[in-house]
Amino acid sequence: MVHHKKAQEQLEVELGKNYQNVYNLVFTNKSGGFIKSAFIHTQMRTLINKAGLAEITFHGLRHTHIRLLIQNVVSIEALKVRL
């Protein structure tokens, strides 16, 4: 994360007033703004295909996460916190 933060700071210097990270985001687009969900979905689909895995959506990952927690006997209270 330290390396990532330094890279963001360098990008801010390079872009000057065109840098848009007014919310101090950790993950941004190339100009410091919000990453669009379509970009994330495209990148995720690309990585899943390269890995030879079955397609899954972010919502599907959420369900998988909860199912794995339940299988490992995590309490309902802990599940509520994670959701």
CYANA upper distance limits for C-alpha pairs under 8 A (distance plus 0.5 A):
  1 MET  CA      5 LYS  CA      6.57
  2 VAL  CA      6 LYS  CA      6.77
  3 HIS  CA      7 ALA  CA      6.73
  4 HIS  CA      8 GLN  CA      6.80
  5 LYS  CA      9 GLU  CA      6.72
  5 LYS  CA     26 VAL  CA      8.19
  6 LYS  CA     10 GLN  CA      6.70
  7 ALA  CA     11 LEU  CA      6.70
  8 GLN  CA     12 GLU  CA      6.67
  8 GLN  CA     32 GLY  CA      8.37
  9 GLU  CA     13 VAL  CA      6.88
 10 GLN  CA     14 GLU  CA      6.74
 11 LEU  CA     15 LEU  CA      6.55
 11 LEU  CA     19 TYR  CA      8.15
 11 LEU  CA     31 SER  CA      8.41
 12 GLU  CA     16 GLY  CA      6.20
 12 GLU  CA     19 TYR  CA      5.99
 12 GLU  CA     32 GLY  CA      8.25
 15 LEU  CA     19 TYR  CA      5.84
 15 LEU  CA     31 SER  CA      7.94
 18 ASN  CA     31 SER  CA      7.44
 19 TYR  CA     31 SER  CA      5.68
 19 TYR  CA     32 GLY  CA      5.98
 19 TYR  CA     33 GLY  CA      8.26
 20 GLN  CA     31 SER  CA      6.45
 20 GLN  CA     32 GLY  CA      5.19
 20 GLN  CA     33 GLY  CA      5.65
 21 ASN  CA     25 LEU  CA      6.80
 21 ASN  CA     28 THR  CA      8.05
 21 ASN  CA     31 SER  CA      8.19
 21 ASN  CA     32 GLY  CA      4.95
 21 ASN  CA     33 GLY  CA      5.86
 22 VAL  CA     33 GLY  CA      8.49
 25 LEU  CA     32 GLY  CA      8.31
 25 LEU  CA     33 GLY  CA      8.46
 25 LEU  CA     34 PHE  CA      8.38
 27 PHE  CA     34 PHE  CA      8.36
 27 PHE  CA     35 ILE  CA      7.97
 28 THR  CA     32 GLY  CA      5.47
 28 THR  CA     33 GLY  CA      5.80
 28 THR  CA     34 PHE  CA      5.88
 28 THR  CA     35 ILE  CA      5.98
 29 ASN  CA     33 GLY  CA      5.87
 29 ASN  CA     34 PHE  CA      6.51
 29 ASN  CA     35 ILE  CA      5.59
 35 ILE  CA     39 PHE  CA      7.49
 35 ILE  CA     40 ILE  CA      7.88
 36 LYS  CA     40 ILE  CA      7.26
 37 SER  CA     41 HIS  CA      6.67
 38 ALA  CA     42 THR  CA      6.60
 39 PHE  CA     43 GLN  CA      6.63
 40 ILE  CA     44 MET  CA      6.51
 41 HIS  CA     45 ARG  CA      6.54
 41 HIS  CA     57 THR  CA      8.45
 42 THR  CA     46 THR  CA      6.67
 43 GLN  CA     47 LEU  CA      6.72
 44 MET  CA     48 ILE  CA      6.60
 45 ARG  CA     49 ASN  CA      6.62
 45 ARG  CA     55 GLU  CA      7.63
 46 THR  CA     50 LYS  CA      6.66
 47 LEU  CA     51 ALA  CA      6.63
 48 ILE  CA     52 GLY  CA      6.72
 48 ILE  CA     53 LEU  CA      5.83
 48 ILE  CA     54 ALA  CA      7.62
 48 ILE  CA     55 GLU  CA      7.12
 49 ASN  CA     53 LEU  CA      6.60
 49 ASN  CA     54 ALA  CA      8.19
 49 ASN  CA     55 GLU  CA      8.05
 56 ILE  CA     60 GLY  CA      6.19
 56 ILE  CA     61 LEU  CA      7.28
 57 THR  CA     61 LEU  CA      6.80
 58 PHE  CA     62 ARG  CA      6.90
 59 HIS  CA     63 HIS  CA      7.01
 60 GLY  CA     64 THR  CA      6.67
 61 LEU  CA     65 HIS  CA      6.50
 62 ARG  CA     66 ILE  CA      6.84
 63 HIS  CA     67 ARG  CA      6.59
 64 THR  CA     68 LEU  CA      6.64
 65 HIS  CA     69 LEU  CA      6.81
 66 ILE  CA     70 ILE  CA      6.67
 66 ILE  CA     79 LEU  CA      7.79
 67 ARG  CA     71 GLN  CA      6.64
 68 LEU  CA     72 ASN  CA      6.76
 69 LEU  CA     73 VAL  CA      6.93
 69 LEU  CA     74 VAL  CA      5.95
 69 LEU  CA     79 LEU  CA      8.12
 70 ILE  CA     74 VAL  CA      6.01
 70 ILE  CA     75 SER  CA      8.24
 74 VAL  CA     78 ALA  CA      6.96
 74 VAL  CA     79 LEU  CA      7.44
 75 SER  CA     79 LEU  CA      6.88
 76 ILE  CA     80 LYS  CA      6.72
 77 GLU  CA     81 VAL  CA      7.04
 78 ALA  CA     82 ARG  CA      6.95
 79 LEU  CA     83 LEU  CA      6.81
